[in-house]
């Protein structure tokens, strides 16, 4: 289960929600009492869910949402009267009083959505800059000339070497160019 940061004006509200989540299997649940504390904690983590109220001691929920790192989603918990004025496409809303099962299902849904986005982002091929492509091509050409191999074989050599050394293809191409030009 992912990282959850709970941020409320009143610490008792945050503790109650944390207790509910811990009882339902979430282990990495943190409590903050300010927006700045939430942002500091979020910067240390890769992704997660921020559960917060409408108002925090140092900022409103929208300011917090704007400043959160890209891997975080927000769940706003507020009364019905506050919800009518609060509308944002990228903030999930829940009205008080909370129903425990609804809260659990909402957080599960948010985590599944985040996992789906991470998978989709990982599946997309990385776009290389023109400089990176040029350097990789130079390394291939150097390997082709010095080892009398085809471009396909040079590419396979770079890939194999990059995987064995734990470097990406661009770093391996740089290394080949440095070693061969000495």
Secondary structure by P-SEA (a helix, b strand, c coil): ccbbbbbcccaaaaaaaaaaaaaacccbbbbbccaaaaaaaaaaccbbbbbbccccccccaaaaaaaccccbbbbbbbcaaaaaacccccbbbbcccccaaaaaaaaaaaaaaaaaaaaaaaaccccccaaaaaaaaaaaaaaaaaacccaaaaaaaaaaaaaaacccaaaaaaaaaaaaac
